[in-house]
């Protein structure tokens, strides 16, 4: 009797490292704007320290993709985490505003390097029939780290505005050491060293309807989850619902909790029944929940819509990550393909808050949330047209086509 497929040890190494990285990133969240403001600069300059990190990530993503293709995922991952570790520790010792800005910008370079390469590593080391589960596990670890980080960061800020950066830097050093030690002799992680491995370009991947759908759904994910959720929702709670920051924290916590609850189950579903069903369900819930947020003035119904949106994000992420892996395949070099996928989320995270904020200011919060829902609906339409990529279903359908 054949043994059931199991996730390799290397997946759990990446999961542990992602938790350390996420908790560290969350640690500096409460400190960064105030730390920048402490250098006697205005609110715009203080906010730009946060934006600069995201902009550099976006600009450097294509270069990261080429580094992955040339040097492999493992090396690029280690270099990226090391760059963020050093730059973050240097932030703790910044004496002037321009130094803090420079060090955070350099950190953005390393961040996109390890993000793009981590997706590639996960694709490379995960069995095709378990890609959804691996993605769900990885996403859950990052989400839990992101929830725990700000709690620890708030406590560290009470000690010093510089303390969170030191702790984050140390966490990144730990993540680098963990990955290097555990993967240094891994055959799975070193497949990229094969000089005969095929290369898939971004243009080639773009011909695949499922890759196009994954790009749009990742843009929608960045727009809603990474952007609008963190920027527009707190403003809506204060201006329309007339509730305080504690209620905002409750709404964000419910979103994260709903997301975490369905991630692993969604991954298993995507591995069993296909990538399209959970992607379609997730985008539908994301669209309905987001539009609903702007139409509701009852606080309890608002929290329910927040939960619906969180469930939608949890359904979507493992499925479109697994579909990306299916399109690329475990043996192909595809740094530009991975970079394009990551850039889609970064574009959404940068453009989403700006567009939604401008619409809310010019017209209304209802219009802003409505446009955000339309972005998710466009991604839903592309997924309707996408092809199923679950290997078992593709293999089962091939003889039927030939016959």
ABEGO torsion letter per residue (X at the ends): XBBBBBBBAAAAAAAAAAAAAAAAAAAAAAAAAAAAAAAGBBAAAAAAAAAAAAAAAAAAAAAAAAAAAAAEAAAAAAAAAAAAAAAAAAAAABABAAAAAAAAAAAAAAAAAAAAAAAAAAAAABBAAAAAAAAAAAAAAAAAAAAAAAAAAAAAAAABAAAAAAAAAAAAAAAAAAAAAAAAABAAAAAAABAABBBBBAAAAAABAAAAAAAAAAAAAAAAAABAAAAAAAAAAAAAAGBBAAAAAAAAAAAAAAAAAAAAAAAAAAAAAEAAAAAAAAAAAAAAAAAAAAABABAAAAAAAAAAAAAAAAAAAAAAAAAAAAAAEAABBBAAAAAAAAAAAAAAAAAAAAAAAAAAAABBAAAAAAAAAAAAAAAAAAAAABBBABAAAAAAAAAAAAX
